[in-house]
Amino acid sequence: MTAPARSKSKSLHGLLGFGRGPHYYVYLLATLIVLLVISAVTERLPVRILEQLIMIGVLISGTLSTGRTRVQIAVTVGIAICMFLTGWAKLFVPETYWLTVVGLASALVFFTRVTLALARDIFSSREHVSASLLYGAVSVYLLMGFAFANAHFLLETLAPGSYHCGAPQCALDPVAPAYLYFSLITLATVGYGDIVPLSRIAGMLSYTEAIAGQMYVAILVARLVGMQLSQPRT
């Protein structure tokens, strides 16, 4: 590979690859936290529009973290655009069954892809434990919650009756925040019992999320402790 080619490849990796700057994970974590807060008060149209604007930040920061090649970025951009268009369409046009399915499926693929990409970046890191790395680790945990939330809601959409929802959030419009709430308390293995999986697939999805959440925390702590102990003492 010639010097200009290497330079171009390095430039591409820096622009489109994993973000390793000191503020990269801070921005991603901040947008995820704001999105969590906004999703709790999305009954009114102006707030739902604000939610979609915040989602743009999540889509951009998430897309930049999914790979180091043009093909990987192109795939993620396509998924993000589909997710973006369906999200805005649901605000201004009557929501249909297929619009909901496409939106949830694209969101599930996007959040899963970003979660796996960031997790790979964090666990393969050979750098010292830094604040940026910790922000990224928390981002992965929240992204897992978003991914499973879309999986739960998609399953309920495709197979109504998969969940019994006695939570007040299920009586509101939109109902999506109720499944985000269920996903996060399942990920943390709290389980209040106001939303209950009824089908076998829903139960499998729920216990898979609970196991994944506990294993992630345990493996992450072990990884961080190992990284810290491996650093040379001054």
N, C-alpha and C positions, 0 to 999 in steps of 0.2 A: 504494500500500500504506500502510495506516495505521500509526501508531507502535506500537500493541500488536502488530500483525501482524509488523512488522519485528523487534520485540523477540523475538517467539515464534520467528520463523525463525532469528534469530541464536542464540537459545538452543538450538534444535534442531541447528544446525550445530556448536555448541560441544560438545554432548553426544554426538551421533551422527556427526559428521563426522571429518575427518582430525585426528588428534591432533598438535598442535604444541607441547605443553607440554615443558619441558626434560627430564622424566623418562619421557615416553611411549615413545620408542623404546628406552630402557634396559630397561623392563619386557618389551617384546616380544622383544628380543634375549636377555635373560636366560632367558625361558621356552623359547626355541628351543634355546639351548645346553644347558639342563638336559634337554630332551627328547632331544637328540642323545646325551647321556651315558646317560640311562636306557634308550634304545632298544638300547644295546649289551649290556645285562644283563637282558633281559626273559624269561628262561626260566621264572622262578618267578612264581606267581600274585601274591604281594604286590607284587613289583616291577612287574608288568604293571598292577596296580591303580594304583600310584603314577604310572605312565606316563600312564594315562588322566586322573588328577587334574591332572597337569602340562598335559595337552592342553586341559583346561578353560581354563587361563590363556591358551593360544595362541588358542583359539577366541574368547574374549572380546576380547582385545587385537586380534586380526585382524579381528573383526567391526566394531569401532569405527573401523577404518581404511578401510572399503571404499566409503564414499560419503557424500554430504551430504543425501540425501533419505530419506524414510521408506520409499519403495519399494525403493531400493537396500539399505537396512539390512534390510528385511523379507526380501528374497531371500537375502541372506547368512545371516541368522538361520535361515531354513529349511534351508539347506544345512548349516550348523553343527550344527543339531539332529539332522539325519539322520546326519551323521558321528559325533556324540556317541553316539547310540543304538546304531548298529551297532558302534561300538568297545566299548561296555560289553556288548552282547549276545554278542560273540565271546568274552568272558571266561567267561561262565556258561552258555551253551547250546552244543550241538554246532554247529560252524561249517559252513555249507552253501555251495554254489557261489554262489547268488544273494545271500546275505548278504555274502560276500566281494566280489562284483562291485559291489553297491550301496555298500558301505563305501569301496572304492577309488575308485569314480566320484565320490562326494560329496567325498572328500578331495582328489581331483584338481581338481575345480571350485573348491573352497574355497581351496586354496593358490594356484591360478592367479589367482583373483579378487583375493586379498589381495596377491599379488606385483605384479600390474599396477597396483593402486590405490596401493600404497606407492611404486612406481617413478614413477608419474605425479606423485605428491606431491613426491618428491625432485627430479626433473628440472625441474619447473615452479616450484620454490622460487626466490624472488628475495632471500632473506635471505642473510646472510653465512655462511660455512662455520663450523659449530659442532660441538661434540661430539655433540649430539643428531642432527644431520644425518648424521654419520658412522655412528652407531649404526643409524640407519634404513637406510643404504646397505648395511651388513653384513647386516642383517635380510633385505633383499631378496635378497641372494646366497644365504643359507641357505634362504629360502622357495623359491627356484628349485630348489634341491636336493630339497626335500620334494615339490614339485609333480612333478618329473620322476621321482622315486622311485615315486610312486603310478602314474604313467603306465607305467613299465616293468613294475611288478608287475601292473597291470591287463592289459597286453598279454599277459604270460605266463599269466595266469589265463584269458583269453579264447582264446588260441592257444598251448596248451602246446607247449614245444619252441622257443619264440622265442629263448630264451637257454640257453646251456650254463653251468651254475654249478658250478665246481670249488672254490669258496671254502668253508671250514669252516662259515661262517654258514648255508649252504644246507641243512645237515644238522640244524639246530636248529629248534625250534618256539617262537615263530613264525618264519617265513622272511622276513617283511617287512623286518627290519633289514638283510638281505643286499642288498636292492635299494636301500635308502637309502645303504648303503656304496658300491654300484656307481654310484649317481647322483652322489654327491659327488666320487668320484675321476674320473668322466667330466666333470663340471662343471669340475674343476680341470685337466683334460686330463692326468691322471697315467697311468691305464690300466695296471693291473698284469697284466691278462690272465687273472685267475682267474674272471671272469664275462665271457662273450663273447656278443654278439648274433649270432644265426644267421639269422634271417629278414630280408628286405629292410626291413620296417617297423621291426623292432628296430634295425637298423643306421641307418636314417634318423633314428629317435628319438634314438639315441646321438650321432650327429654333429651333430644339431640342438642338443642340449644342450651339447656341447663348444663349438660356435660361439657359442651364446648366452652361455655363461660368459665366453669371451674378449672378446666384443664389449661385454658389460656392464662388465667391468673397464676396458677401454680408454676407453669413452665416459664412464664415471663419473669416471675420473681427469682426462680432458679437461674435463669439466663443473666439477669441483671447482677445478681450476687456473684456469679462466676466471672462476669466481665470486670466487676469491681475488684475482686480478689486477684485477678490476673494482671492488673495494672502494677507497674513497678513502683515501689515505695521510694519516696524522696527523703 
